[in-house]
Amino acid sequence: MLRTDISNSAYHGSGELSRSMAWQLVKSCPAKLWHQMQNPTPSDAPHFVVGGCTHTATLEPHKLDEEYAVKPNSIDGNSSRTNAYKAVFEEMQKNEPDKRWLTKSDYETCMRMADSAREHPLLQTYLHDPDTIIEGTGYFGYEGAECQIRPDLFNTRSGVVIDLKTTQEGDPKGFGYSVRKYGYDFQTAFYMEGLRRMGYNPTQFIYLCVEKSAPYLTSAYEIDLTQVSRMKVKMGEACKTWVKCMESGVWPGYGDHVQTLSFGRKTADSNRLSIKELTEYFNVSRSFVYNKIRDFDLKTEVYGRRRTVDMSEFANTLNPKEDKK
């Protein structure tokens, strides 16, 4: 079950496999993850502090004052560049070791982002619902690996999961790039499967995005389930690799063998073919392809000027006895 008595720092300091660690295994190699584990990014890194402050202000504002504070511009008339300021501020940090500090400008930006996010209909609906769990930590096993997740918001009644993302670009194209770069499709698979393993029934995973600059626009997205299913396979591979590395103590890099790089079709998915490519691959006419897309309501995606269809989905519509060209 999801627990709300585990702090964010305790969650990140535990030894279970998290989504971000598993994604590192998928997109890179075990050696990179091992180095990251031995040299973690400091929790007071500016992007971590800004992101964390926005999350707390949006989802748990009652914790804001105990977790975050504004760094003073000056102390006793001394600017932040002086040794006197640095000495006093260091003492302030020692007195409140669990508090993270932001500049006034960054703090105000976080508050504006949080205000915008809290106005979104999704949070208006679920944030104060008694069946909603905020920042709950859960543990589960998968392919021999002990894993952990921490959904920002999970409504147990509806099965809706909401993950808050601060982003430079919240439009479909901009956030679509972030999905591919940061593996948000992988995150969806990891969290949904984890919740199922814990006995829940998640039905929808939504990314609520808020832009980092004025007017701090919000947007909401879910990822196509076909893509999420593909990432579940990757999740299994990552978990197996994790177990193998943990047991052997060997964290391999990219390998010593010569690898072949291919720069053929420029689509986000090598399994997708253009209309022309489908006619050539399956030896059918263009009208035949368009009829199949219409009759079976196949999803098409445009890359550049190329309208593409999933090759496997198209193949499933074919009857071996149907006439070709």
N, C-alpha and C positions, 0 to 999 in steps of 0.2 A: 504493500500500500504506500501511497505518497505521504511523506512525513514533512511537517512544517516546522519541526523543532531543530532542523539542521541548518546552520548558517551557510551563507554563500562561500565563505572562506574554507569552512570545513568540507563542503562539497568538492571544491576544487583541489583540496589537499588530500583527498582520499585516494586509495590505490585502484579503484575500479576503472574500467574502460569507459570514457565519456564519448559523446558524439564527435567532438572536435578532435580527439585523439584518434578515433577510428577513421575519420575523414583524412587525417594526415597519412594514415597507412594506405588509403585508397588513392589519393592524388599524388603521393610522393613515394616514400620508402621508409622502412623501419628505422634506418639509421638517423633520418631526420627527426623522427618522433623521439628517439632515445636522446638525441642532443637537446631537443626541446624540453624533455622531462628533467634533464640534468641542469638546464639553464632556463628556467621559466621566466616569462616576461614579468617584471615587477608589477604588483597589484596597483601601484600608484602611477603606472604609465598613463599619460593624459587621456588616451582614447578609452582605456578601461574605466577611468574615473568618470568621464563624461557619459559613457554608455550606462554605467552602473547608477549614476545619479539620476539619469532620465528614467531608467526602469523603476527605481525606488519612488521617485516623485509621481510617476504614473500609476503604479500598481500598489505601492505600500507607502503612501505619503506620511503616515504616522511614524515611520521609521526615519524620515529624512533628517531631522535635526540630530539624531544620535549617530548617524552614519556619515554625514557630509557637513562641510562648513566652508564658508568663503574665506579665502586667504586674504588677510588685511593688506591694503595698499601700502600702508606705513604703520609703524609702531613707535609711539613716543616721538613722532616727528622724523623718524629715520626711515628712509626708503628701503625697498627690498634688496637693493644692491649693497647696503652697508653691513658690516660685521655685527653691529649692534642689533639690527633687525634680525639677522640670521640666527643669532644666539637666542634671542627671545622666542622667535618662531620655533626653533628646535625644541625649546622647553615646552611650548604649547603642544607640539606633536607628541612629546613624551608623556605629557599629562593625559592625552586622549589618543592612545595608540590605535584604537579601532576606528578612528574617524579619518576620512579622506578629504583632502582640501582641494578646492578649485579656485581659479581666479573669479572675480566678480562677473566678468564677461561670460565665461564658460557656464557659471552657475545660472545666470539669467537665461542663457540659451537653453539649458536643460529645462528650466521652468516653462519656457515658451513651448518647447517640444512636448513636454508632459501635458500642458493645458490643451494643446491641439489633439493629442492622442486621446485624452479623456473625453473629448467632445465627439469622438467617432461613435456611430451607432452600435458597433460591436461591443465596445467597453461600456457604453450606456446600458446595454442589455445584460452583460455577464459579470461586470466587475463586482457588483454588490449582491449578486445572486447567492443565496445561502448554500447552493450546491457547487459553488466555485472554490477551487483550491488555488491559491496564489503561491508561486515559488515552492512547490512541493517537490521533495527529493524522493526518488524511487530507485530500487535496485532489482536487477533481474539477470538471469543467465541466458546466454545464447551461444550456441556452437562451442560450448565449453568455457566461454569467457564470462567473467563477472562484470556486468555493465551497470551504468548509472545514467539517470536522466533527471532533469530539473525543469519541467515546463513552466513558462512564465504564468500561464493561466490555463486551467483545465476545469471545464464544467462537467461534472460527473453525470448529470441528468441528461444533457443533450449530447454529450460526447465530444463537444467542441474544444479544440486546443487552439490557443492564441499565443503566438510568439511575437514579441515586440522587437522591431528592428529600426535602428536609426540609420539613415542612409543619405548619401549625397543626392541620389536621383531616385525618386519614388514612382516614376512613370513606368509603364510595362516594359519598355525596352531597357531602361536603366536598371530596374530591379531584376529583370531577366538575366542581365549580365552578372549581377551579384549572385543570383541563384547558381549559375554555372561556376563562378569563381570560388564561392565559399561553400558549395555543396549543400545548399538548402534542401534540394530534393533528397539528398542522403539523410539530412537531419529529419525530414518528415518520416522517412522509412524507419529510422532508428527510434524515434520517439513513439510512433504509432505501434510498432512491434513491441517496444518496451512496455507500454501501457497495457497492451493485450496480455503480455506475459505476467503482468501483475494482477490480472483479473478484471481490468476495466474494459469498456467497449467504446474506444474512440471512434468517432464517425467523420470528423473533418479537422484538418490541420490548416490554420489560417495564419498568414504572415501579415501583421499590421505594421505598416511602414510609416515612419514620420521623417520628413526631410530635415536636415540639419541647418538649413538656412531659411530666412523669411521668404514666404509667409508660413513656413513649417507645415506644408501640406501633408495630409495623410492619405494612404491608399491601402487596400487589402487584397491579398492574392492567395490562391491555393494552387498547388501544382498538380498537373495531370497525373491521374492514378497509374497510367501505363508507365510513366517515367519513374514514379515512386516504386512500382513493382520491380523495375530494373535495379533500383538502388538497394532493394532488399537483398538481392543476390550479392551486391558489393558489400553489404553489411556482414553477411555470412563470411565472405572472404576475409574481411578485416578482422573479425573475431577469431577466426582460425589462425591468422597470421600473428595476432596478439598472443594467443595461447602458446604458439610455437616459440615465439621470441622470449616470452617470459620463462618458459620451461628450459630452453637451451641457453639463454643468456646471450644469444647471437642476434644482432640487429643489422641485417644486411643492407647495403646501399643499392645502387642501380644495377649492379652486376658487372662482370668483366667481359661479357660477350659482346660481339658487334651486333647492334640492333639496326633494323631497317626503318627509315622514316618515310612516310607516304604523305604527299600533299595534293591528293587528287581532288575529290569533291569537297567544297567548302560549305558543309552543313553542320549543324550542331549535333546531328545524329547520323552515324554512318549507315544506319539501317533505313534511312529515308531516301527515296528516289524522286526525281522530278517526273512530270507527266511524260516528257520525251523519253527519259530513261526507262520508265515503266513499259512504254510501248515497245522499246527495243528488247528489254530483258524478257518480257513475257510474250513477245511477238503478237501484239494486239494493236488495234487502232486507237487513236486518240479519243474518238467518240465512245469506244468500248470502256476506256479508262474513266471518262467523265460519267458515264452511266453507272459504273460501279460505285464511284464516289457518291453519287446522288442516291442510288438505291440502298446502299448500306451505310449511308451517313458517315462516311470515313472522314476523319479529321485531317485537314490539310494545314501545312505551315509554310510560310513564305520566308525564304532566305535569299536576300538580294532580290533578283528578279525571278527566282525559281520557286514555283509552287510545288511542294513535296508531299508525299504520302508514305506512311510506314509500309515498307515492302512486305512484312509478314502479315499485316492486317489486310493488305490488298490480296495477297496470295490466298488468304482464307476465304475470300469471296468467289474464288474461281471454281467452276465445275469442269473437270477434265474433259467432258463431252461437248463443252460449249465451242462454237465456231470461233476461229481466230480471224485474222484479217480476211 
